[in-house]
């Protein structure tokens, strides 16, 4: 699963896999100028994959240097293998269904490479060994054409077309028979089409919705893989395209089942519906640095455990065996959507998640344009957990909470999140007892609670709350907070609140990702005997 922000480099990875494993011969693929780093055609491009379970190959490699292409690999002994046969490549054939949706192409006979063409060619080859069936089909097809000729218009048109062609081709030294046929003698099965049905009524492919057409192509790919390869690598860019949210979830669930059934699937996605903590080791986060270079990060239970413990997670509770269930139990699509963001703000609940974007807009911070996600984690007790998770993936993460002690009377939850962010122990006591609005580089605290803080700084706040309640939002605290945020005006009387919001917005824009140091992680292992068995 390749995921991450737009323009991070996911499609480039798909193109690289298609080049090595797709339908066209890699040695004939010449890179364009824009494929080279910095558009320097004198540069070099190298694509390599390691292979498990192939009968003859350990790896494949393609290199383009100064316009010269080399394509080779290594055999099972690790020795260089200069010639790779198509048969060897087809044993790990990958079919790419691109984001531009070439599904109509794959469901046609436009070329011999379409999926439908390849399926029918298999059937045609199998049938040719049975002469009796071939003869019966030919007779049946002839009878079909003769039946068509009983329609006068069709018969007259066919005869006129043949006569005109004979007249035009006189003196050319050869002739062609012009006729209509119910079959293609080069492939009898080309007469077959995929016909969708609605109830008992046949429909055309054009009548299908784009989402239905996509599902049909995926089903065809799976059937083809099972029937003729015993497996296939199916690469789908943005499978969520053209599907409504419930259909996305259904497709994600079904594709997991296909993968369990032996089909290798690689997805690029912008939809959290396709993410699963249970499949953590299959998640590859793709990001781009300030220089424009793409990077990938793939964690497993062991590496996530080490990173979480280095941020304060107790190794006696969070270990390689428990960390996946620990996160899976609390994961939601809304939380996992943070993996697609440029930066995230973790908040306790929906009150802050609904109202803060409105307040940021009043100080000219468009969080959608900046790719900042405000994510409610359902309570103080989950802030440290998800701060560690997103920091483990290097996603710039900011935390906002309040000092309402109702669900944290022993202050353990607030202490834990501040410790995870590296706040000095000597400072924590003052922070968790303050009733002021505190704004720091990586966290903010709304004093006693969110509403009390804003009522104190915004004179209009209380009256707008009452207006919202009278308008039917009685008891809906998050919706009341958003109602107030959308209607409140920030002027000179609200100068302190304005400055706080501007300060908070500035710190969000300057937020930096967690940078992991190998020596630091090794120190985490050495200092925790509970982690001795981790293969990291």
C-alpha positions as CSV (number, residue, x, y, z in Angstrom):
1,X,0.0,0.0,0.0
2,X,1.6,3.3,-1.1
3,X,0.2,6.3,0.6
4,X,1.0,9.9,1.3
5,X,0.3,13.4,0.1
6,X,-0.2,14.3,-3.6
7,X,2.9,14.6,-5.7
8,X,5.0,12.6,-3.2
9,X,6.2,10.1,-5.8
10,X,3.7,7.2,-5.5
11,X,3.0,7.2,-9.3
12,X,6.7,7.1,-10.0
13,X,7.0,3.9,-8.0
14,X,4.1,2.4,-10.0
15,X,5.8,3.4,-13.3
16,X,9.0,1.7,-12.2
17,X,7.2,-1.5,-11.4
18,X,5.3,-1.4,-14.7
19,X,8.6,-0.9,-16.5
20,X,10.2,-4.0,-15.0
21,X,7.2,-6.3,-14.8
22,X,4.6,-4.9,-17.2
23,X,3.5,-5.9,-20.7
24,X,6.2,-4.1,-22.6
25,X,9.8,-5.2,-22.9
26,X,12.0,-3.2,-20.5
27,X,14.9,-3.0,-22.9
28,X,12.8,-0.9,-25.3
29,X,11.7,1.7,-22.8
30,X,13.6,4.9,-23.3
31,X,13.3,7.5,-20.5
32,X,12.1,11.0,-21.2
33,X,14.0,14.1,-20.1
34,X,11.6,14.6,-17.2
35,X,12.3,11.1,-15.9
36,X,15.9,12.1,-15.0
37,X,16.6,13.9,-11.7
38,X,16.7,17.6,-12.4
39,X,15.8,16.9,-16.1
40,X,19.4,16.1,-16.7
41,X,19.5,13.6,-19.7
42,X,23.1,12.9,-18.9
43,X,22.1,11.5,-15.5
44,X,21.4,7.9,-14.6
45,X,18.2,6.1,-13.6
46,X,18.3,2.7,-12.0
47,X,15.3,0.5,-11.0
48,X,15.9,-2.8,-9.2
49,X,13.7,-5.3,-7.5
50,X,14.4,-8.4,-5.4
51,X,12.3,-11.5,-6.0
52,X,11.2,-14.3,-3.7
53,X,9.9,-17.6,-4.9
54,X,10.8,-17.3,-8.6
55,X,12.2,-20.5,-10.1
56,X,15.2,-18.8,-11.8
57,X,15.5,-15.2,-10.7
58,X,16.7,-13.5,-7.6
59,X,16.5,-9.9,-8.9
60,X,15.8,-7.7,-11.9
61,X,17.5,-4.4,-12.8
62,X,17.0,-1.7,-15.4
63,X,19.4,1.1,-15.9
64,X,19.3,4.1,-18.2
65,X,22.5,6.1,-18.5
66,X,23.2,8.7,-21.2
67,X,20.6,7.2,-23.4
68,X,21.9,3.6,-23.1
69,X,19.6,1.0,-21.7
70,X,20.6,-2.2,-19.9
71,X,18.2,-4.8,-18.5
72,X,19.5,-7.8,-16.6
73,X,19.3,-9.5,-13.2
74,X,20.7,-12.2,-11.0
75,X,19.9,-15.9,-10.9
76,X,19.1,-18.1,-7.9
77,X,22.8,-18.4,-7.1
78,X,23.3,-14.6,-7.1
79,X,25.3,-14.6,-10.4
80,X,24.6,-12.0,-13.0
81,X,22.1,-13.0,-15.6
82,X,22.5,-10.9,-18.7
83,X,19.5,-12.3,-20.7
84,X,16.0,-12.4,-19.1
85,X,13.4,-14.2,-21.1
86,X,9.8,-13.1,-21.5
87,X,8.7,-16.4,-20.0
88,X,10.7,-15.5,-16.8
89,X,9.2,-12.0,-16.7
90,X,5.7,-13.3,-17.3
91,X,6.0,-15.6,-14.3
92,X,5.8,-12.4,-12.2
93,X,3.7,-10.4,-14.6
94,X,2.2,-7.2,-13.2
95,X,-0.9,-5.6,-14.6
96,X,-1.2,-1.9,-13.8
97,X,-4.7,-0.3,-13.7
98,X,-3.6,3.4,-13.8
99,X,-5.2,6.4,-12.2
100,X,-6.4,7.6,-15.6
101,X,-8.5,4.4,-15.7
102,X,-7.7,2.5,-18.8
103,X,-10.5,0.1,-17.8
104,X,-12.2,0.4,-21.2
105,X,-9.0,-0.6,-22.8
106,X,-8.6,-3.7,-20.7
107,X,-12.2,-4.7,-21.4
108,X,-11.7,-4.5,-25.2
109,X,-9.9,-6.2,-28.0
110,X,-8.0,-3.0,-28.9
111,X,-4.7,-4.9,-28.7
112,X,-3.3,-8.3,-27.9
113,X,-2.2,-6.9,-24.5
114,X,-5.6,-6.1,-23.1
115,X,-6.7,-8.4,-20.4
116,X,-9.8,-9.5,-22.3
117,X,-7.6,-10.3,-25.4
118,X,-5.2,-12.4,-23.3
119,X,-8.0,-14.3,-21.6
120,X,-9.7,-15.2,-25.0
121,X,-6.4,-16.1,-26.6
122,X,-5.9,-18.7,-23.9
123,X,-9.3,-20.2,-24.7
124,X,-8.6,-20.0,-28.4
125,X,-5.3,-21.9,-28.1
126,X,-6.9,-24.6,-25.9
127,X,-9.7,-25.0,-28.4
128,X,-7.6,-25.5,-31.5
129,X,-6.6,-29.0,-30.4
130,X,-10.2,-30.1,-30.9
131,X,-10.9,-30.1,-34.7
132,X,-14.5,-31.3,-34.2
133,X,-15.4,-28.3,-32.0
134,X,-13.7,-25.9,-34.5
135,X,-15.7,-27.3,-37.4
136,X,-19.0,-27.1,-35.4
137,X,-18.2,-23.5,-34.5
138,X,-17.5,-22.6,-38.1
139,X,-20.8,-24.1,-39.3
140,X,-22.7,-22.3,-36.5
141,X,-21.1,-18.9,-37.4
142,X,-21.9,-19.4,-41.1
143,X,-25.5,-20.1,-40.3
144,X,-25.5,-16.9,-38.2
145,X,-24.2,-14.8,-41.1
146,X,-26.8,-16.3,-43.5
147,X,-29.5,-15.5,-41.0
148,X,-28.3,-11.8,-41.0
149,X,-28.5,-11.9,-44.8
150,X,-32.2,-12.5,-44.7
151,X,-32.5,-8.8,-43.8
152,X,-32.6,-7.2,-47.2
153,X,-30.8,-4.0,-46.3
154,X,-27.9,-5.9,-44.8
155,X,-27.7,-8.3,-47.8
156,X,-27.8,-5.4,-50.3
157,X,-25.2,-3.4,-48.5
158,X,-22.8,-6.4,-48.3
159,X,-23.1,-7.1,-52.0
160,X,-22.7,-3.5,-53.0
161,X,-19.6,-3.1,-50.8
162,X,-18.0,-6.1,-52.4
163,X,-18.8,-4.9,-55.9
164,X,-17.4,-1.4,-55.2
165,X,-14.2,-2.8,-53.7
166,X,-13.7,-5.2,-56.7
167,X,-14.1,-2.2,-59.1
168,X,-11.6,-0.1,-57.2
169,X,-9.0,-2.8,-56.8
170,X,-8.8,-3.8,-60.5
171,X,-5.2,-3.9,-61.7
172,X,-3.6,-4.1,-58.3
173,X,-2.6,-7.8,-58.8
174,X,-4.5,-9.1,-55.8
175,X,-8.0,-9.1,-54.4
176,X,-9.6,-9.2,-51.0
177,X,-12.9,-10.8,-50.2
178,X,-15.1,-8.3,-48.5
179,X,-17.6,-9.9,-46.2
180,X,-19.0,-9.7,-42.7
181,X,-18.4,-12.5,-40.4
182,X,-19.8,-13.6,-37.0
183,X,-16.3,-14.6,-35.9
184,X,-12.6,-13.8,-36.2
185,X,-10.9,-17.0,-37.6
186,X,-7.6,-15.9,-35.9
187,X,-9.4,-16.1,-32.6
188,X,-12.9,-17.6,-32.4
189,X,-13.4,-16.2,-28.9
190,X,-13.1,-12.6,-30.1
191,X,-16.8,-12.9,-30.9
192,X,-17.5,-13.0,-27.1
193,X,-18.2,-9.9,-25.2
194,X,-18.7,-9.1,-21.6
195,X,-22.3,-8.2,-21.3
196,X,-23.5,-6.7,-17.9
197,X,-27.1,-7.6,-16.9
198,X,-29.6,-5.6,-15.0
199,X,-32.1,-8.1,-13.7
200,X,-32.7,-10.1,-16.9
201,X,-32.0,-7.3,-19.2
202,X,-28.6,-7.1,-21.0
203,X,-26.9,-3.7,-20.9
204,X,-23.8,-2.3,-22.7
205,X,-20.6,-1.4,-20.9
206,X,-21.3,2.3,-21.6
207,X,-24.4,2.0,-19.4
208,X,-22.3,1.0,-16.4
209,X,-21.2,3.6,-13.9
210,X,-17.4,4.2,-13.8
211,X,-17.3,2.5,-10.4
212,X,-19.1,-0.6,-11.6
213,X,-16.7,-0.8,-14.6
214,X,-13.8,-0.6,-12.3
215,X,-15.1,-3.4,-10.2
216,X,-15.7,-5.5,-13.3
217,X,-12.1,-5.0,-14.4
218,X,-10.7,-6.0,-11.0
219,X,-12.9,-9.1,-11.0
220,X,-11.6,-10.1,-14.5
221,X,-8.0,-9.5,-13.4
222,X,-8.5,-11.8,-10.4
223,X,-10.2,-14.5,-12.4
224,X,-7.4,-14.4,-15.0
225,X,-4.7,-14.6,-12.4
226,X,-6.3,-17.6,-10.7
227,X,-7.0,-19.4,-13.9
228,X,-3.7,-18.9,-15.8
229,X,-0.9,-17.8,-13.5
230,X,-1.9,-19.1,-10.1
231,X,-1.2,-15.6,-9.0
232,X,-0.6,-12.2,-10.5
233,X,0.7,-8.8,-9.3
234,X,-2.2,-6.4,-9.7
235,X,-1.2,-2.7,-9.3
236,X,-4.1,-0.3,-8.9
237,X,-3.7,3.4,-8.7
238,X,-6.4,5.1,-6.5
239,X,-9.0,2.3,-6.4
240,X,-11.2,4.7,-4.5
241,X,-11.8,6.8,-7.6
242,X,-15.5,7.0,-8.7
243,X,-16.7,5.1,-5.7
244,X,-18.8,6.5,-2.9
245,X,-17.5,6.0,0.7
246,X,-19.4,2.8,1.5
247,X,-18.3,1.3,-1.8
248,X,-14.7,2.2,-1.0
249,X,-14.9,0.3,2.3
250,X,-16.5,-2.7,0.6
251,X,-13.8,-2.7,-2.1
252,X,-11.1,-2.4,0.5
253,X,-12.4,-5.3,2.4
254,X,-12.8,-7.4,-0.7
255,X,-9.3,-6.6,-1.9
256,X,-7.9,-7.8,1.4
257,X,-9.7,-11.0,0.9
258,X,-8.2,-11.3,-2.6
259,X,-4.7,-10.8,-1.2
260,X,-5.3,-13.5,1.4
261,X,-6.4,-15.7,-1.6
262,X,-3.0,-15.4,-3.2
263,X,-3.3,-12.3,-5.4
264,X,-0.5,-9.9,-4.9
265,X,-1.9,-6.4,-4.8
266,X,-0.1,-3.0,-4.8
267,X,-2.3,0.0,-4.3
268,X,-1.7,3.7,-4.3
269,X,-4.4,5.5,-2.4
270,X,-5.6,8.8,-0.9
271,X,-8.4,7.1,1.0
272,X,-8.1,5.9,4.6
273,X,-10.8,3.3,3.8
274,X,-8.0,1.2,2.3
275,X,-5.7,1.5,5.4
276,X,-5.5,-1.2,8.1
277,X,-3.3,-1.2,11.1
278,X,-3.5,-5.0,11.0
279,X,-1.6,-4.7,7.7
280,X,1.0,-2.3,9.1
281,X,4.0,-3.9,7.5
282,X,2.3,-3.5,4.1
283,X,1.9,0.3,4.5
284,X,4.6,2.4,2.7
285,X,4.5,6.1,3.4
286,X,5.8,8.1,0.5
287,X,7.0,11.7,1.1
288,X,9.0,14.3,-0.7
289,X,11.7,16.4,1.0
290,X,12.5,20.1,0.5
291,X,14.8,19.2,-2.5
292,X,12.1,17.4,-4.3
293,X,13.4,13.9,-3.6
294,X,10.9,11.1,-2.8
295,X,11.5,8.9,0.3
296,X,9.6,5.8,1.5
297,X,9.1,4.6,5.1
298,X,7.8,1.1,5.9
299,X,7.5,0.1,9.5
300,X,6.6,-3.2,11.1
301,X,5.6,-4.2,14.6
302,X,9.2,-4.3,15.8
303,X,10.3,-0.9,14.4
304,X,7.1,0.8,15.5
305,X,7.6,-0.6,19.0
306,X,11.1,0.8,19.3
307,X,10.1,4.2,18.1
308,X,7.1,4.3,20.4
309,X,9.2,3.3,23.4
310,X,11.8,6.0,22.6
311,X,8.9,8.5,23.0
312,X,8.0,7.2,26.4
313,X,5.6,4.3,25.7
314,X,6.2,1.7,28.6
315,X,7.8,-1.4,27.1
316,X,6.0,-3.5,29.7
317,X,2.7,-2.6,28.0
318,X,3.7,-1.8,24.4
319,X,5.8,-4.6,22.8
320,X,6.1,-6.4,19.5
321,X,3.2,-8.7,20.3
322,X,0.8,-6.1,21.5
323,X,1.5,-3.0,19.5
324,X,-0.6,-3.8,16.5
325,X,-3.8,-4.7,18.5
326,X,-3.1,-1.7,20.7
327,X,-3.3,0.7,17.7
328,X,-5.9,-1.2,15.7
329,X,-8.4,-1.1,18.5
330,X,-8.4,2.7,18.6
331,X,-7.9,3.4,14.9
332,X,-10.6,5.2,12.8
333,X,-10.6,6.3,9.2
334,X,-10.5,9.9,10.5
335,X,-7.4,9.2,12.6
336,X,-5.6,7.3,9.8
337,X,-6.3,10.1,7.3
338,X,-3.4,11.9,9.1
339,X,-1.0,9.7,7.1
340,X,-2.0,11.7,4.0
341,X,-1.5,15.1,5.6
342,X,1.5,17.5,5.4
343,X,1.0,18.1,9.1
344,X,-1.5,17.1,11.7
345,X,-3.0,18.6,14.9
346,X,-4.2,16.1,17.4
347,X,-7.1,17.3,19.6
348,X,-9.2,15.7,22.2
349,X,-12.5,15.6,20.5
350,X,-15.0,17.0,17.9
351,X,-15.4,20.4,19.6
352,X,-11.9,21.5,18.7
353,X,-11.9,19.6,15.4
354,X,-15.0,21.4,14.2
355,X,-14.3,24.9,15.5
356,X,-10.5,25.4,15.1
357,X,-10.5,25.3,11.3
358,X,-13.0,28.2,11.4
359,X,-10.8,30.3,13.8
360,X,-7.7,29.6,11.7
361,X,-9.5,30.9,8.7
362,X,-10.1,34.2,10.5
363,X,-6.3,34.6,10.8
364,X,-5.7,33.7,7.2
365,X,-4.6,30.1,7.7
366,X,-6.4,27.8,5.3
367,X,-5.6,24.4,6.7
368,X,-6.9,22.6,3.7
369,X,-4.7,24.5,1.3
370,X,-1.7,23.8,3.6
371,X,-2.5,20.1,4.0
372,X,-3.0,20.3,7.7
373,X,-5.4,17.8,9.3
374,X,-7.1,18.4,12.6
375,X,-7.8,15.0,14.1
376,X,-10.0,14.2,17.2
377,X,-8.6,11.2,19.1
378,X,-11.5,10.8,21.5
379,X,-10.0,11.8,24.8
380,X,-6.8,12.9,26.5
381,X,-5.8,9.3,27.0
382,X,-5.2,8.8,23.3
383,X,-3.1,11.9,22.6
384,X,0.2,10.4,23.6
385,X,-0.6,7.1,21.7
386,X,-1.3,8.8,18.4
387,X,1.5,11.4,18.8
388,X,3.9,8.5,19.0
389,X,2.4,6.8,16.0
390,X,2.5,9.8,13.6
391,X,5.9,10.8,14.9
392,X,7.1,7.3,14.2
393,X,6.2,7.9,10.5
394,X,7.8,11.4,10.6
395,X,4.5,13.3,10.1
396,X,4.8,16.8,11.7
397,X,2.5,16.6,14.7
398,X,1.1,19.2,17.0
399,X,-1.0,18.5,20.1
400,X,-3.8,20.6,21.7
401,X,-5.6,19.8,24.9
402,X,-7.1,21.5,27.9
403,X,-6.6,21.1,31.7
404,X,-10.1,19.9,32.4
405,X,-9.3,17.3,35.1
406,X,-12.7,15.5,34.8
407,X,-11.2,12.5,33.1
408,X,-7.7,13.0,34.3
409,X,-7.8,13.7,38.0
410,X,-4.5,11.9,38.6
411,X,-2.9,14.0,35.7
412,X,-1.4,10.9,34.2
413,X,-2.8,11.4,30.7
414,X,-1.6,15.0,30.4
415,X,1.8,14.1,31.9
416,X,2.2,11.3,29.4
417,X,1.7,13.4,26.3
418,X,4.0,16.1,27.5
419,X,6.7,13.6,28.3
420,X,6.2,12.0,24.9
421,X,7.0,15.4,23.3
422,X,10.1,15.7,25.4
423,X,8.9,18.4,27.8
424,X,11.2,18.6,30.8
425,X,9.8,17.1,34.0
426,X,10.4,20.3,35.9
427,X,8.0,22.2,33.6
428,X,5.2,19.7,33.5
429,X,3.6,20.6,36.8
430,X,3.1,24.3,35.9
431,X,1.7,23.4,32.5
432,X,-0.9,21.0,33.7
433,X,-2.2,23.3,36.4
434,X,-2.4,26.6,34.4
435,X,-5.7,28.2,33.5
436,X,-4.0,30.3,30.8
437,X,-4.0,29.7,27.1
438,X,-0.5,28.4,26.5
439,X,1.0,28.2,22.9
440,X,4.3,26.4,22.4
441,X,6.2,25.1,19.4
442,X,4.7,21.6,19.5
443,X,1.7,21.9,21.8
444,X,-1.0,24.2,23.1
445,X,-3.1,24.1,26.2
446,X,-6.5,25.7,26.5
447,X,-6.4,26.6,30.2
448,X,-9.3,25.2,32.2
449,X,-11.2,24.0,29.1
450,X,-11.9,25.1,25.6
451,X,-15.2,27.0,26.2
452,X,-14.0,28.8,29.4
453,X,-10.9,30.0,27.5
454,X,-12.8,31.4,24.6
455,X,-15.6,32.9,26.8
456,X,-12.9,34.8,28.7
457,X,-11.3,36.2,25.5
458,X,-14.3,36.7,23.3
459,X,-17.1,38.9,24.7
460,X,-19.6,37.8,22.1
461,X,-19.0,34.1,22.8
462,X,-21.7,33.4,25.5
463,X,-24.5,35.3,23.7
464,X,-23.7,33.3,20.5
465,X,-23.8,30.0,22.5
466,X,-27.3,30.9,23.8
467,X,-28.4,31.8,20.2
468,X,-27.2,28.4,19.0
469,X,-29.1,26.6,21.7
470,X,-32.3,28.4,20.9
471,X,-31.8,27.5,17.3
472,X,-32.0,23.8,18.1
473,X,-28.4,22.9,19.0
474,X,-29.2,22.4,22.7
475,X,-26.8,19.7,24.2
476,X,-24.7,19.5,21.0
477,X,-21.5,21.0,22.3
478,X,-19.3,20.5,19.2
479,X,-22.0,22.0,16.9
480,X,-22.5,24.9,19.3
481,X,-18.8,25.6,19.2
482,X,-18.7,25.6,15.5
483,X,-21.8,27.8,15.3
484,X,-20.1,30.4,17.5
485,X,-16.9,30.2,15.5
486,X,-18.6,30.9,12.2
487,X,-20.5,33.9,13.5
488,X,-18.1,35.5,15.9
489,X,-16.3,38.7,14.8
490,X,-12.7,39.3,15.9
491,X,-12.0,43.0,16.3
492,X,-10.0,45.2,18.7
493,X,-11.8,43.9,21.7
494,X,-10.6,40.4,20.8
495,X,-7.0,41.4,20.2
496,X,-5.6,38.9,22.7
497,X,-7.5,36.0,21.1
498,X,-6.4,37.2,17.7
499,X,-2.7,37.2,18.7
500,X,-3.0,33.7,20.3
501,X,-4.6,32.4,17.1
502,X,-1.9,34.0,14.9
503,X,0.8,32.6,17.1
504,X,-0.7,29.1,16.9
505,X,-1.1,29.4,13.2
506,X,2.5,30.5,12.7
507,X,3.8,27.6,14.8
508,X,1.7,25.1,12.8
509,X,3.2,26.4,9.5
510,X,6.7,26.0,11.0
511,X,6.1,22.5,12.4
512,X,8.9,20.1,11.7
513,X,8.8,16.3,11.3
514,X,10.4,14.0,13.8
515,X,13.8,12.9,12.6
516,X,15.0,9.5,13.8
517,X,18.6,8.9,14.7
518,X,19.8,5.3,14.4
519,X,22.1,5.7,17.4
520,X,19.1,7.0,19.4
521,X,17.0,4.0,18.6
522,X,19.9,1.6,19.4
523,X,20.1,3.4,22.8
524,X,16.4,2.7,23.3
525,X,17.0,-1.0,22.8
526,X,20.0,-1.1,25.1
527,X,18.1,0.7,27.8
528,X,15.1,-1.6,27.8
529,X,15.6,-5.3,28.5
530,X,12.0,-5.9,27.5
531,X,13.0,-5.1,23.9
532,X,15.9,-7.5,23.7
533,X,14.1,-9.9,21.5
534,X,13.2,-7.3,18.8
535,X,14.9,-8.0,15.4
536,X,15.8,-4.3,14.9
